[in-house]
Amino acid sequence: MQKIRLSSSITFFHKFLSPFISLVAIIVMIRFLHAGTLQRFPPFAMLILLITFAGGMAMTIWLSYKIKKVSIEGDLLIVSDYKKTIAVRLRDIYDVTEMRWMQPYWITIHFRRTTEFGDSIIFVPPFRILSFWVANPVVDKIKSMASCRPPNY
């Protein structure tokens, strides 16, 4: 059977390197601000800035942790978090949704039953130029492959 890769070839970067690069960028930014203008900020503004940076970093880590590597092989969806790999039948897919408002753009696959990775998984599809307002064809591809199989209750 031919394996069809659905996730981006830079999934590893999004999952492991992106949070580290974000953390380094935030530390450099704080150091740069501290060296110049940070001393002129009132303490309350500094608190808001710190909370904003911490919130952004927490969101980056949380999303990166949830990103999976996804491919299709026959009638199975192969899902990996780089430590563990599971196979889910395509007929166990309940819905496929997409999030186009943030980068990296991601697709969520919702399952009929809970898997080892939970009720849903998130993956980053391959990058497409000028695709902000256009639905990703991967979403329709997964939906059509999953809907042609009867639900397994």
Secondary structure, DSSP 8 states (H G I E B T S, - for coil): --EEE-S-TTHHIIIIIHHHHHHHHHHHHHHHHHHTTGGGS-HHHHHHHHHHHHHHHHHHHHHHHHB-EEEEETTEEEEE-SS-EEEEEGGGEEEEEEE-SSSS-EEEEEEEEEETTEEEEEE-----TT-TTS--HHHHHHHHHHHTS----
